[in-house]
Amino acid sequence: MNKRSLIGIDLGATNVRVALVEENEITSISSEPIKNSSSPEDLINQIRVLISKELTDKVGAIGIGVPSVVDVKEGIVYDVQNIPSWKEVPLKHILEKDFDRPVFINNDANCFVLGEKHFGKAKNYSSVAGLILGTGFAAGLIFNNRLYSGPNCGAGEVGMLPYRDSIFEHYCSGQFFDLHKNISGKEAYRRALEDDEEALEMFDEFGHHLGNALKAVMYAYDPELIVFGGGVRKAYNFFKNSMIASLRDFAYKKSINKIKIEISENEQIAVLGAAALVLDSLNFD
């Protein structure tokens, strides 16, 4: 198998992107809006066509990131968010039969942290938590330089942990602004950029909650590095100080002084992370 030519596929909330990755760089990418259909086969055909556009003889394997629960071993995708027709799709088997290449599938948070490990901010770290701050709050975990998904692809679901009257996800994602402030995260960010005092206070409160979530991550996993992805990360400067202040009562002071926090900068990290599933699964360097 050629280690340097891979296909990465990001099945996002509204678009599907398929990239050719060669020598650790995206050399070509195709993207289309996901077609709304009651037939699972329609989207599979759409993915087939996009793969065919990017496929070359040098491509050794295909990696796919999906916003759902995945049977990683069998490559079965369950209950994909925003795609109601995908209840149980044996995607690995279908695409391996079509393209005669190994196919690796995992959820989007795991792909994100793998993308940072192989192509981004986490290259030099062996223990990493990649946190997606978007419409939801999820984590991908790297232990000893390898992805840890858990037997049910559920490792790192810190957003589902109980917090206050609900769960962390309702306080540490864009849902915080909708549920607790009656405003969209995008609008709050726009106002914060204009120095709106009320919006700035919202992000201060958001940072406090996120700091509490980081403490849970650190107590549970003790990573060297935490990397933020997702759209809310763009507002980092507005919640950074309150987040850090919230960490001050962490019980292990040396740990809190050593932890590194980075912000993802690569807008294509999702498709790169999907390609990195191949590198992780085959333990390539």
C-alpha positions as CSV (number, residue, x, y, z in Angstrom):
1,M,0.0,0.0,0.0
2,N,1.2,3.5,-0.8
3,K,1.5,5.4,2.5
4,R,1.4,8.8,0.9
5,S,-1.7,8.7,-1.2
6,L,-5.0,8.5,0.6
7,I,-8.6,9.6,0.3
8,G,-10.2,11.5,3.2
9,I,-14.0,12.0,3.4
10,D,-15.8,14.4,5.7
11,L,-19.5,13.8,5.9
12,G,-20.5,17.0,7.6
13,A,-23.7,18.5,8.7
14,T,-24.6,19.9,5.2
15,N,-21.8,19.0,2.9
16,V,-19.8,16.0,1.9
17,R,-16.1,16.6,1.1
18,V,-13.7,14.2,-0.5
19,A,-10.0,15.0,-0.6
20,L,-6.9,13.4,-2.2
21,V,-4.1,13.6,0.3
22,E,-0.6,13.1,-1.1
23,E,2.7,13.5,0.8
24,N,0.7,14.9,3.8
25,E,-1.0,17.6,1.7
26,I,-4.4,18.0,0.1
27,T,-3.8,18.1,-3.6
28,S,-7.4,18.0,-4.7
29,I,-10.8,18.3,-3.1
30,S,-14.4,17.9,-4.2
31,S,-17.4,19.1,-2.2
32,E,-21.1,19.0,-2.6
33,P,-24.2,19.8,-0.5
34,I,-25.6,16.5,0.9
35,K,-28.6,15.6,-1.2
36,N,-31.8,15.3,0.8
37,S,-33.4,11.9,0.2
38,S,-35.4,9.3,1.9
39,S,-33.2,6.6,0.3
40,P,-29.8,5.7,1.9
41,E,-28.5,4.7,-1.5
42,D,-28.8,8.2,-3.0
43,L,-26.1,9.6,-0.6
44,I,-24.0,6.5,-1.1
45,N,-24.1,7.1,-4.8
46,Q,-23.1,10.7,-4.3
47,I,-20.1,9.6,-2.2
48,R,-19.2,7.1,-4.9
49,V,-19.1,9.8,-7.6
50,L,-17.0,12.1,-5.5
51,I,-14.5,9.4,-4.6
52,S,-14.2,8.5,-8.3
53,K,-13.3,12.1,-9.1
54,E,-10.4,12.1,-6.7
55,L,-9.2,8.4,-7.0
56,T,-5.9,7.6,-8.5
57,D,-4.0,4.3,-8.9
58,K,-1.7,5.5,-6.1
59,V,-4.4,5.7,-3.5
60,G,-3.9,2.9,-1.0
61,A,-6.9,3.4,1.4
62,I,-9.9,5.5,2.2
63,G,-10.8,7.1,5.6
64,I,-14.3,8.5,6.4
65,G,-15.4,10.8,9.3
66,V,-19.1,10.8,10.1
67,P,-21.2,12.7,12.8
68,S,-22.6,9.6,14.3
69,V,-21.9,6.4,16.3
70,V,-19.8,3.9,14.4
71,D,-19.1,0.2,14.7
72,V,-15.4,0.9,14.0
73,K,-14.5,-2.8,13.4
74,E,-17.3,-3.6,11.0
75,G,-17.6,-0.1,9.6
76,I,-21.3,0.2,10.2
77,V,-22.7,3.7,10.6
78,Y,-25.7,4.3,12.8
79,D,-28.2,7.2,13.0
80,V,-26.2,9.9,11.2
81,Q,-27.1,13.4,12.4
82,N,-29.0,15.4,9.8
83,I,-29.3,12.4,7.5
84,P,-32.5,10.7,8.7
85,S,-32.3,7.9,6.1
86,W,-29.0,6.6,7.4
87,K,-30.2,4.4,10.3
88,E,-27.8,1.5,9.8
89,V,-25.4,1.6,6.8
90,P,-22.6,-0.9,6.3
91,L,-20.5,1.7,4.6
92,K,-17.1,0.0,4.9
93,H,-18.4,-3.2,3.2
94,I,-20.1,-1.2,0.4
95,L,-17.1,1.0,-0.4
96,E,-14.5,-1.7,-0.1
97,K,-16.5,-3.8,-2.6
98,D,-16.8,-0.8,-4.9
99,F,-13.2,0.5,-4.8
100,D,-11.2,-2.6,-3.8
101,R,-9.3,-0.7,-1.1
102,P,-9.3,-0.7,2.7
103,V,-11.9,1.7,4.2
104,F,-11.7,3.0,7.8
105,I,-14.6,4.9,9.4
106,N,-14.9,6.8,12.7
107,N,-16.8,9.7,14.2
108,D,-16.0,13.3,13.5
109,A,-14.5,14.1,16.9
110,N,-12.1,11.2,16.6
111,C,-11.1,12.3,13.1
112,F,-10.6,15.8,14.4
113,V,-8.0,14.8,17.0
114,L,-6.3,12.5,14.5
115,G,-6.1,15.3,12.0
116,E,-4.4,17.5,14.6
117,K,-2.1,14.6,15.6
118,H,-0.9,13.8,12.1
119,F,-1.2,17.2,10.4
120,G,-1.7,19.9,13.0
121,K,-1.0,21.3,16.5
122,A,-0.7,17.8,18.2
123,K,2.2,16.4,16.1
124,N,4.7,16.5,19.0
125,Y,2.3,15.2,21.7
126,S,1.5,11.6,22.7
127,S,-1.5,12.3,24.9
128,V,-4.1,14.7,23.4
129,A,-7.8,15.6,23.9
130,G,-9.3,17.3,20.9
131,L,-12.5,19.1,21.9
132,I,-15.0,20.2,19.3
133,L,-16.9,23.4,20.3
134,G,-19.6,23.7,17.8
135,T,-23.3,22.9,17.7
136,G,-22.3,20.1,20.2
137,F,-19.5,19.4,22.5
138,A,-17.5,16.2,21.9
139,A,-13.9,15.0,22.3
140,G,-11.5,12.7,20.5
141,L,-8.6,11.1,22.5
142,I,-5.1,10.2,21.7
143,F,-3.2,7.9,24.1
144,N,0.4,6.8,23.5
145,N,0.2,8.3,20.0
146,R,-2.8,6.3,19.0
147,L,-6.5,7.1,18.8
148,Y,-8.6,5.6,21.6
149,S,-12.3,5.2,20.5
150,G,-13.5,2.7,23.1
151,P,-15.2,-0.5,22.1
152,N,-18.4,1.3,21.2
153,C,-16.9,4.5,19.7
154,G,-18.0,6.3,22.8
155,A,-14.8,7.4,24.5
156,G,-14.5,11.1,25.1
157,E,-18.2,11.9,25.1
158,V,-17.6,14.5,27.9
159,G,-20.5,16.6,26.6
160,M,-22.9,14.0,27.9
161,L,-21.6,14.1,31.5
162,P,-24.1,15.6,34.0
163,Y,-23.5,19.3,34.7
164,R,-25.7,21.6,36.7
165,D,-29.3,21.0,35.7
166,S,-28.4,19.3,32.5
167,I,-25.2,18.1,30.7
168,F,-21.9,19.8,29.7
169,E,-22.9,20.1,26.1
170,H,-25.7,22.5,26.9
171,Y,-23.2,24.8,28.5
172,C,-20.0,24.3,26.5
173,S,-21.2,24.5,22.9
174,G,-23.2,26.9,20.7
175,Q,-26.3,25.5,22.5
176,F,-25.3,27.6,25.6
177,F,-26.3,30.8,23.8
178,D,-29.6,29.4,22.4
179,L,-30.7,27.7,25.6
180,H,-29.6,30.1,28.2
181,K,-29.2,33.5,26.5
182,N,-31.9,33.4,23.8
183,I,-29.4,34.3,21.1
184,S,-27.4,32.4,18.5
185,G,-23.7,31.9,19.1
186,K,-23.0,33.7,15.8
187,E,-24.9,36.7,16.9
188,A,-23.3,36.8,20.3
189,Y,-19.9,36.6,18.6
190,R,-20.8,39.4,16.2
191,R,-21.8,41.6,19.1
192,A,-18.7,40.7,21.1
193,L,-16.6,41.9,18.1
194,E,-18.3,45.2,18.5
195,D,-17.5,45.3,22.2
196,D,-21.1,44.8,23.3
197,E,-20.9,44.5,27.1
198,E,-23.8,42.0,27.3
199,A,-22.2,39.7,24.7
200,L,-18.8,39.9,26.4
201,E,-20.5,38.9,29.7
202,M,-22.0,35.9,27.9
203,F,-18.7,34.7,26.7
204,D,-17.2,35.2,30.2
205,E,-19.9,32.9,31.6
206,F,-19.4,30.5,28.7
207,G,-15.6,30.3,29.6
208,H,-16.4,29.6,33.2
209,H,-18.5,26.5,32.2
210,L,-15.9,25.4,29.7
211,G,-13.2,25.6,32.3
212,N,-15.3,23.2,34.5
213,A,-15.5,20.8,31.6
214,L,-11.8,21.0,31.1
215,K,-11.3,20.0,34.7
216,A,-13.4,16.9,34.0
217,V,-11.3,16.1,31.0
218,M,-8.1,16.5,32.9
219,Y,-9.2,14.5,35.9
220,A,-10.4,11.7,33.6
221,Y,-7.7,11.6,30.9
222,D,-4.7,13.8,32.0
223,P,-3.7,14.9,28.5
224,E,-0.5,16.8,27.6
225,L,-2.5,19.0,25.2
226,I,-6.0,20.1,24.6
227,V,-6.9,21.3,21.1
228,F,-10.1,23.2,20.4
229,G,-12.0,22.8,17.1
230,G,-15.4,23.8,16.0
231,G,-16.9,27.2,15.1
232,V,-17.0,28.5,18.7
233,R,-13.2,28.3,18.9
234,K,-13.1,31.5,16.8
235,A,-14.3,33.4,19.9
236,Y,-11.5,32.0,22.0
237,N,-10.1,35.4,23.0
238,F,-13.5,36.3,24.4
239,F,-13.7,33.3,26.8
240,K,-10.1,32.5,27.4
241,N,-9.6,34.5,30.6
242,S,-12.7,33.3,32.4
243,M,-11.9,29.7,31.3
244,I,-8.4,29.9,32.7
245,A,-9.7,31.5,35.9
246,S,-12.1,28.6,36.3
247,L,-9.2,26.1,36.2
248,R,-7.5,27.7,39.3
249,D,-9.1,25.4,41.8
250,F,-7.9,22.3,40.0
251,A,-6.6,20.0,42.7
252,Y,-3.3,19.1,41.0
253,K,-1.5,22.4,40.5
254,K,1.5,20.9,38.6
255,S,-0.8,19.4,36.1
256,I,-2.7,22.7,35.5
257,N,0.6,24.5,35.1
258,K,1.8,22.0,32.5
259,I,-1.3,21.6,30.3
260,K,-1.0,23.1,26.9
261,I,-4.1,24.6,25.1
262,E,-4.1,25.2,21.4
263,I,-6.7,26.4,18.8
264,S,-7.0,24.5,15.5
265,E,-6.0,26.6,12.6
266,N,-6.5,24.3,9.6
267,E,-10.0,24.7,8.0
268,Q,-9.5,21.3,6.3
269,I,-8.7,19.3,9.4
270,A,-11.8,17.2,9.1
271,V,-10.9,15.7,5.8
272,L,-7.2,15.4,6.8
273,G,-8.4,13.7,10.0
274,A,-10.4,11.2,8.0
275,A,-7.4,10.4,5.9
276,A,-5.4,10.0,9.2
277,L,-7.7,7.1,10.2
278,V,-5.7,5.1,7.7
279,L,-2.4,6.2,9.3
280,D,-3.6,5.4,12.8
281,S,-5.2,2.1,11.8
282,L,-2.1,0.8,10.1
283,N,0.3,2.5,12.5
284,F,2.1,4.5,9.9
285,D,4.5,7.2,10.9
